[in-house]
Amino acid sequence: MEHKLIDGVQVPLTAEEIAQRQSDEQAWNAGAFDRAMADLRAKRNRLLSATDYLALSDNTMTTEMSAYRQALRDITEGITTKEQVEAIVFPTKP
């Protein structure tokens, strides 16, 4: 049985509280993929931003750097599960 603390005393949850908690947990678990993708995109965007200066018109980007930046942009392609997100290996910056 699940409990809550009220003034330091364990009190059993009501059926409604248990149902609400289960609903909240299901919603949290359902959002795991979206949170993982948001984290992945944030990291990818930071890595791209760190090399944005190389893409300015007065620079000639190397083929390796261009391939690295493209790999970063493509890193989210085809990902459909949280496990796939967690298995991502970022490309090595040249």
Residue pairs with C-beta under 8 A, 6 or more apart in sequence:
1 12
1 13
2 12
2 13
2 17
2 18
2 21
3 10
3 11
3 12
3 13
4 10
4 11
4 13
4 17
5 11
13 21
32 82
33 80
33 81
33 82
33 85
36 82
36 85
36 86
37 76
37 79
37 85
39 85
40 75
40 76
40 79
40 85
40 88
41 76
43 90
44 72
44 73
44 75
44 76
44 90
47 72
47 90
47 93
48 69
48 72
48 73
51 65
51 68
51 69
51 93
53 59
54 61
54 65
54 69
55 61
55 69
61 69
62 94
64 94
65 94
68 91
68 92
68 93
68 94
71 91
72 90
72 91
75 88
75 90
75 91
79 85
79 88
